[in-house]
Amino acid sequence: MTQHNRNVQAFVKLGEFLGQFCDFITKQEVPETTNDNWIGKFQEVVGKAHHYNGWFTEENIIYSFRQWSGILTNKNLEFWLSPYDLEKNTPKTVALIMAGNIPLVGFHDLLVVVITGNKALVKLSSNDRLLLPLLASYLKYVEPQLENTIEFTKERMVDFDAVIATGSNNTARYFEYYFGKKPNIIRKNRNSVAVLHGKETQAELKALGEDIFRYYGLGCRSVSKLFVPTDYNFDYFYSAIYDYKDIVNLKKYANNYDYNKAVYLMSEFEILDNGFLMLKKDSSYPSPIASLFYEHYDDLTTLKQRLANDKEQIQCIVGSGVTSDEISFGETQKPALNDYADGIDTVEFLLKTSHN
């Protein structure tokens, strides 16, 4: 078996274990083939993660694990990699500067680096310092030859050949200054939007709630803004998303809801409110937690041009019959392996980057 095949199989085994662990958490049944020691380790880290980051609830971590367990199959991995000539890769060290806004947000970058035959030098976000090392440990357990291909560091990063860095618009300026002389992908803030035409079914709007509320709206694939027709009735929307009302039971979410509502009221902004989600008319894309911005549109063609002009600020467009690359309601947090962040193919980037 080639090293590439061993790497693929390591991720397949990780996917299988993640599925088993999720089953254990939801059913409290340990499969006979599962290593009890690893079940315990994962349980411990999932429990700790919430103490380091209050947004990392067990539900959302398990959701992330479940998504990856479904993606990391031999069929999916081979199909994803089939268009690329991996033999032309020259082994290199790739610095990964991770975000920490949602659980395992940087795992795809780690997967790309390792599975293409490179070494990952990883600097974690302080908001997500436990989950990725846990998954890396399991990968090294099932494939010992990966031991030297994944390294986590807290020190100043040196001796690397390329960089993939994810951060805010502010940190991007620092990244560009510090890493600009190396081949790089530097990601900035992006948000996702939904375009409604007013004829959506209750099921579609309820699914849109998943795009809005999953991970408490903290992901770049989370819908933070709606575009609606001029005469749109928000009562229909609020009725459809009512099942998500329990989100306000998380103290951090409730605190943000109360704070942002107070700011809006003191500023005398006109808002709509259902007790757990505020709607505010605003031309910006990023909305505060527990808020959703909206804008009216008269003409869909004009709106499409607006979205095309603002493409550098937008990660996903949710809708039906809006754009050729739109995402269906409820699907933003279920990206496929070839759904690259910012539309930049990280596999191709690494294959074109030579070792210095």
MARBA-685780 format. One record per residue (C-alpha): x, y, z negated. Coordinates in steps of 0.5 Angstrom, whole numbers, padded with zeros to 4 digits, always signed. Each point is the difference from the previous one (the first is absolute). Example, Ala and Ser with C-alpha at 12.3 -4.5 7.8 and 13.67 -1.06 7.14 Angstrom:
BEGIN
+0025-0009-0016 +0002+0007+0002 
***
This chain:
BEGIN
+0000+0000+0000 +0003+0007+0002 +0000+0005-0005 -0005+0004+0003 -0005-0006-0001 +0002+0000-0007 -0001+0007-0001 -0007-0001+0003 -0002-0006-0004 +0002+0004-0006 -0005+0005+0001 -0005-0005+0002 +0001-0004-0007 +0000+0007-0003 -0007+0001+0003 -0002-0007-0002 +0002+0002-0007 -0004+0006+0000 -0006-0003+0002 +0001-0005-0006 +0001+0005-0005 -0006+0004+0002 -0004-0006+0000 +0003-0001-0007 -0002+0007-0003 -0007-0001+0003 -0002-0007-0002 +0005-0001-0005 +0002-0007+0004 +0008-0002+0001 +0001-0004+0006 +0003-0006-0001 +0006+0002+0005 +0001+0007-0003 +0006+0001-0005 -0003+0002-0006 +0006+0004-0002 -0001+0005+0006 -0007+0000-0002 +0002+0003-0007 +0005+0005+0003 -0005+0003+0005 -0005+0000-0006 +0005+0004-0004 +0002+0005+0005 -0008+0001+0003 -0001+0002-0008 +0006+0004-0001 -0001+0004+0007 -0007+0004-0003 +0004+0002-0006 +0006+0003+0005 -0006+0003+0005 -0007+0001-0002 -0002+0000+0007 +0002-0007+0001 -0006-0004-0003 +0000-0008+0000 -0005+0001+0005 +0004+0004+0005 +0006-0004-0001 -0004-0007+0001 -0003+0004+0006 +0007+0001+0003 +0002-0007-0001 -0006-0003+0003 +0001+0004+0006 +0007-0002+0001 -0001-0007-0001 -0005+0000+0006 +0005+0004+0004 +0007-0004-0002 -0002-0007+0004 +0005-0003+0005 -0005+0001+0006 -0001+0008-0002 +0008+0001-0001 +0002-0004+0007 -0006+0004+0004 +0003+0007-0003 +0007-0002+0002 -0001-0003+0006 +0001+0006+0005 +0006+0002-0003 +0007-0003+0001 +0003-0001-0007 +0006-0003+0003 +0003+0007+0002 -0001+0003-0007 +0007+0001-0003 +0000-0001-0008 +0000+0007-0004 -0002+0003-0006 -0006+0004+0000 -0001+0004-0006 -0008+0000-0002 -0002+0006-0004 -0007-0002-0002 -0007+0003-0002 -0004-0002-0006 -0007+0003+0001 -0003-0007+0001 +0002-0007-0002 +0005-0003+0005 +0000+0006+0004 +0007-0001+0003 +0000-0008+0000 -0001+0001+0008 +0007+0003+0001 +0003-0005-0005 -0003-0005+0005 +0002+0003+0006 +0007+0001-0002 +0001-0007-0003 -0003-0004+0005 +0004+0003+0006 +0006-0002-0003 +0002+0006-0004 +0002+0002-0007 -0005+0004-0004 +0003+0005-0005 -0006+0003-0004 -0001+0006-0004 -0007-0001-0004 -0005+0005-0001 -0001+0001-0008 -0007-0001+0001 +0001-0007+0003 +0006-0003-0003 -0002-0007-0002 -0004-0003+0006 +0005+0000+0006 +0006-0003-0005 -0005-0006-0002 -0002-0002+0007 +0008+0001+0002 +0001-0005-0006 -0005-0005+0003 +0003+0001+0007 +0007-0002-0003 -0003-0006-0004 -0003-0003+0007 +0006+0002+0004 +0007+0001-0004 +0003+0003+0006 -0004+0006+0000 +0004+0001-0007 +0005+0005+0003 -0005+0003+0005 -0005+0004-0005 +0004+0005-0005 -0004+0005-0004 +0004+0006-0003 -0001+0006-0004 +0007+0003+0002 +0001+0005+0006 +0000-0004+0006 +0006-0001+0004 +0002-0005+0005 -0006-0001+0005 -0001+0001+0007 -0007+0002+0001 -0006+0003-0005 -0007-0001+0000 -0003+0005-0005 -0007+0002-0003 -0002+0006-0004 -0003+0006+0000 +0001+0006+0005 +0004+0003-0005 +0005-0006-0001 +0000-0001+0007 +0004+0007+0001 +0005-0003-0005 +0000-0007+0003 +0002+0003+0007 +0005+0004-0003 +0003-0006-0004 -0001-0005+0006 +0000+0004+0006 +0006-0003+0003 -0002-0007-0001 -0005-0003+0005 -0007+0001-0004 -0007+0000-0001 -0002+0005-0005 -0008+0000-0001 -0004+0006-0003 -0007+0001-0003 -0005-0003+0004 -0008-0001-0001 -0005-0004+0003 -0007+0003+0002 -0007-0003+0002 -0004+0003+0006 -0008-0001-0001 -0005+0001+0005 -0006-0001-0005 -0003-0006+0003 +0005-0005-0004 -0004-0005-0004 +0000-0001-0007 +0005-0006+0000 +0005+0004+0004 +0000+0006-0005 +0001-0005-0006 +0006-0003+0004 +0002+0007+0001 +0000+0001-0008 +0006-0006+0000 +0004+0005+0004 -0001+0006-0004 +0000-0004-0007 +0005-0005+0001 +0006+0001-0004 -0003+0006-0003 +0001+0004+0007 +0007+0000-0001 +0003-0003+0006 +0001+0003+0007 -0005-0004+0003 -0005+0002-0005 -0006+0004+0003 +0001+0007-0003 -0004+0004+0005 -0007-0001+0004 -0002+0004+0006 -0007+0000+0001 -0006+0003+0004 -0002+0007-0001 -0007-0003-0003 +0003-0006-0004 -0004-0002-0006 +0005-0002-0005 -0006-0003-0004 +0001-0006+0004 +0007-0001-0001 +0000+0001-0007 -0005-0005-0001 +0004-0005+0004 +0006+0001-0004 -0004-0001-0007 +0003-0007-0001 +0007+0003-0002 -0003+0004-0005 +0004-0004-0005 +0007+0003+0002 -0001+0006-0005 +0001-0005-0005 +0007+0000+0001 +0003+0006-0005 +0005+0003+0005 -0005+0000+0005 -0005+0003-0005 +0005+0005-0002 +0001+0002+0007 -0007+0001+0002 -0002+0004-0006 +0006+0005+0001 -0001+0001+0008 -0007+0001-0002 +0002+0005-0005 +0004+0004+0005 -0005+0000+0006 -0005+0003-0005 +0004+0005-0003 +0002+0002+0007 -0007+0000+0002 +0001-0005+0006 -0006-0003+0003 +0000-0008-0002 -0004-0006+0001 +0000-0005-0006 -0003-0006-0002 +0004-0001-0006 +0006-0004+0002 +0002+0003+0007 +0000+0008+0002 -0001+0002+0007 +0003+0007+0002 +0000+0003+0007 +0007+0002+0001 +0005+0000+0006 +0006-0004-0003 +0001-0007+0000 +0002-0002-0006 -0005+0000-0006 +0001-0001-0007 -0002-0006-0004 -0007-0001-0001 -0001+0005+0006 -0002-0001+0007 +0001+0006+0005 -0005+0001+0006 -0001+0004+0006 -0006+0001+0005 +0001-0001+0008 -0004+0002+0005 +0003-0004+0006 +0004-0007+0000 +0005+0002+0006 +0002+0006-0004 +0001-0004-0006 +0004-0005+0003 +0005+0005+0003 +0000+0003-0007 +0002-0007-0003 +0005-0001+0006 +0003+0007-0002 +0001-0002-0007 +0002-0007+0001 +0007+0001-0004 -0005+0001-0006 -0004-0006+0001 +0001-0007-0002 -0007-0003+0002 -0006+0002+0003 -0006-0004-0002 -0006+0000+0004 -0004-0003+0006 +0001+0002+0007 +0004+0006-0002 +0007-0002+0003 +0004-0006+0003 +0004-0002-0006 -0006+0002-0006 +0000-0005-0005 -0007-0003-0002 -0003+0002-0007 +0002-0004-0006 +0007-0002+0004 +0005+0005-0002 +0003-0004-0005 +0001-0006+0004 +0005+0002+0005 +0004-0005+0004 +0007-0002+0001 +0000+0005+0006 -0003+0006-0003 +0006+0004-0001 +0000+0006-0005 +0000+0006+0004 -0001-0004+0006 +0008-0001+0000 +0002-0007+0002 +0005-0002-0006 +0002-0007+0004 +0002+0004+0006 +0003+0005-0004 +0005-0005-0003 +0001-0004+0006 +0003+0007+0003 +0004+0002-0005 +0007-0003+0000 +0005-0001-0006 +0004+0005-0001 
***
